[in-house]
Amino acid sequence: DVRTVVLAASRGEELGELTSNRPKAMIAVNGRPLVQHIVDAFNAIGVKNITLVRGFRKDAFDIPNLHYVDNDDFEQSGELASLQVALDALPAESAEATLVVCYGDVLFSKFVPQALLDVDADLAIAVDTDWRVSANRDRAADLVRCSAPHARDAFYKRINLERISTELPEEEVHGEWMGFLKIGADAQPLVRQLTAELLSAPDGRQAALVDLLQALASSPRDVEVFYTTGHWLDVDRLADLGSAGSFEAPGDLK
């Protein structure tokens, strides 16, 4: 009983004219919209119940078999406001489901959400240990400090998120958050509570998912970390589209 929430309300102004009449999530990659690759990856692991949050040019989305909800205040709000729209639209029975929240501009192997779902924790995130790739490309990344660094025996340890920020000192960085958050049924009330609290704060409408993650990490509940390397690509700029065209996740994007 798994549901996915895809946040795709933004235009993606960094892509210039490519997103003047369509949202970034609908940019073509290998002949298919970016978000179609996301849907296909989740479908490949048996997750069919997908809610997509639209905003900019919502009429441009034509992917079948999705539940669409709209953040009509997308220009004045951030990712957390889109998440709240999705949470409010979920049916009552979703309170007993596991949710996987992800961005609408990330290409990834089906291995990533499958491994995240296999983590035995109500709150979990995927972290890429090769965080210097983003640093070398002069990209602002969601860097994380965890209770322990990645190591060969990390598979046998429970490692939790301690801090997430774009400005962590290098000596504290253990990886880069990949944009995936698993929320088990027991953790949903806390997520909803913290989301509402963050959005109600001054300037809270601009809150991002990283703000929620930091609030969760500071709460009594643990956010478990699943370490991996690669298997994903964040599409933010024109240069990323060239990489996206050659991105291959075996068995996932074909």
Buried (B, 14 or more C-beta within 10 A) or exposed (E): EBBBBBBBBBBBEBBEEBBEEBBBBBBBBBEEBBBBBBBBBBBBBEBEBBBBBBBBBBEBBEBEEBBBBBBEEBEEBBBBBBBBBBBEBBEEEBEEBBBBBBBBBBBBBBBBBBBBBEBEBBBBBBBBBEBEBBBEBEBEBBBBBBBBEBEEEBEEEEBBBBBBBEEBEEEEBBBBBBBBBBBBBEBBEBBBEBBEEBBEEEEBBEBBBBBBBBBBBEBEBBBBBBBBEBBBBBBBBEEBBEBBEEBEBEEBBE
